[in-house]
């Protein structure tokens, strides 16, 4: 029971930190600034569902994709660790390349907004390379059905949380302000860097062992 809870908490924190729905708020706000609340909720739901489907897809098929390209999961962990560390460092410094807003000249019709809810909002702003790496590695490391169900539950919870964050983005922005967002980004960056160290050395260990044996 304790081991399953530990796995679930690690999966949940890893996913939520790398998805970091708050970083997608500026783009979502600018995307729906001229829309009513009902249409904004529809766009948020569309984005959250698309990101959820993408996460499930790579959790299920990621192993086969990387096997096709002859890429080991250990190598993916090393690269993922480096990627997470860079992203975490950027967040720790108060920088996030995903906090992109639309310019005043980028006015779109309803169809354009629906398309942008899938890309770039859902993919890759919400479900990006880091999220794909987490899903692939954690699915590979889940040795039991219980672990896989817990990973699925963590994915559902993160997707639901992402939906509510997007829907409440205007209120959250007013509530926490710019300073609050920076504090949150730095906290997420610190957690992400710690996860990055775990991923990096877990992936590096098999290579070191093989080098010692040879």
N, C-alpha and C positions, 0 to 999 in steps of 0.2 A: 504493500500500500504506500509506504513512504517513498519507495523507489519510483513508483508510478507518478506520485505527486511531484517529486523532484523533476522528473522528465517533463511533465505537463507545464510546470512553472517555467522551466528553461525554454521550452518550445514557445510558450506564450510571450515571454519577455523578449526572446530573440526575434520573433515575428513582428511584434508590436514596435520594437525599437527600430528595426530595419525598414518597416513600412512607414512609420512616423507620420500618421495622417495629418498632424498639424502643419507639416511642411507643404502639404498640397492645398491648404486653405487659401492662400493668396490667388492661386490659379483658378480654383473653383469659384471664389468670390467674384473675380473679374469675369469669369465665364458666364455667371448667372446674375450679374449686377442689374440687368434690365429685365429679369424674369420674375414672375410672381412666385410665391412660396411653394405652391403645388408643383410647378414645373421644376423648381430648384430641387425639391425632394425627389422628383422623378430622375433628374440627372445624377443626383447623389446615389440613388438606388442602382441606376444603370452602371455607374462607375464601380461601386462596391461589388456588384454581382460579376462584372467583367474581371475585376481583379481577383475575386474568389475563384472563378473558373480557371483563370490563368495559373493561380497557385496550385490548384488541384491537378491541372494538366501536367505541370512540371514535376509535381510530386509523384505522379503515376508514371509519366513517360521519361522523366529526366534521366533515370538510370539507363534506359535503352538508347537515348540520344547520345549520352556520353560514351556508352559502350561502342556505338557505331563509329564515333570519332576516336576511339581508343584512348579516352581520357579517364584516368583513375579518379575515384572519389577522394583519395588522399591528396592528389594534385588539386582537386577542386576545393578542398578544405584550405590548402595553403593559399591559393589565389583568393578564395573567399575571405580568409583572414586578413590579407593585405588590403582587399577592397573595403572590408568593414572598418579597418583601422583608418584608412584615408577618409572615408565618409564620416567616421566618428571624430576624427581630428578637425575636419571642416565644421562639423556641428559645434565642437568644443570652442572653436574660434569664432563662432557666431555666423559662419557662412553656410549656405545651403543652396546649391545650384538648382534645386527643385522649386524654390519659392519664386517662380516666374509669373509675372502678371501679363495680361494682355494689354497692348498699347491702346490708346484711345481710337486709333484708326482701324483697329481690328474688329469691326462690327460684323456680326454673323447672323444668319437666319437660324431658324429652329433646327433644320437638318444639320447645319454645321456644328451647332452646339451638341447635338446628339452624337455626332461623329467624334467630336473632341472629348466627350465623356468617356469614350473607349480609348482613344489615343489622342493626345498624350496623357490624359488624366489617369485612367486606369492602368494603362501600359504605356510608358514605363514609370510615370510619376509615383503611382502607388505600388504596383508590382514591377519592380525593376530588377536589374542583375543580382543585387544583393538578396532580394526576396526569393528569386529563382534558386540561388545557391543554397539558402537556408532550407527551402522545401526539399530540394534534391538530396542534400546531405542528411537531413533529419529523417526523411523517408528511408534512406539507405541504412541509417543507424537504428531504426526502429525494428527490433528483432521479434517483437510479439504483436499479436493483434490488438492488445490493449494499448500499446504505444502508438500504433497507427490510428486507432480511434481517438486517442488523446490529441494526436497531432491534427486530426481532422477537426476536433472540437476547438482547438486553439485557433485554427484557420477561420472557423466560423465566427468565433468571438472577435478576432481582429477585424474581420470584414464588417461585422455588425458595428463595432466601435468606430470604424472608418466612416461608415454611413452616418452615424450620429454626429461625428465630428464635422463632417462636411455640411450636414443640414444645419448645424449650430455654428457654422464658421463665423458668421457676422457677429453673433452674440459673444462667442469666445474671444474674438479679436477685440471687441469693445471692453470685455471684462478683464482680460489679462494684460491688454495693451502690448506695445512693442517690447517693453522691458520683460514682461512675463514670458513672451515668446522666446526671447533670447535665453532666459534662464532655463526654460524647458528644453531648448535645443542643446544647451551645454550639458544638461543632465543626461539627455538621450545620447549625446556624443560620448560621454564618459562610460556609460553602460555599454555602448556599442564597441568601444575600444577594448573593454574587458572581455567581451564575447569574442572579439577578433583575436586576442591572444590565445584563448582556448582553442579556437578553430585552427589557428596557424600551427601551434605546437602539436595538436592532435594529428594534423595532416603531415607534419614534418617527421614525427617519431618513426613511422615505418621506413622512411627513406634513410634515416640515421641508422636504424637497426640493420638494414640491408647493407649499408656501407661498412658497418663494423664487422658483419659476418663475412663480407667479401674481402 
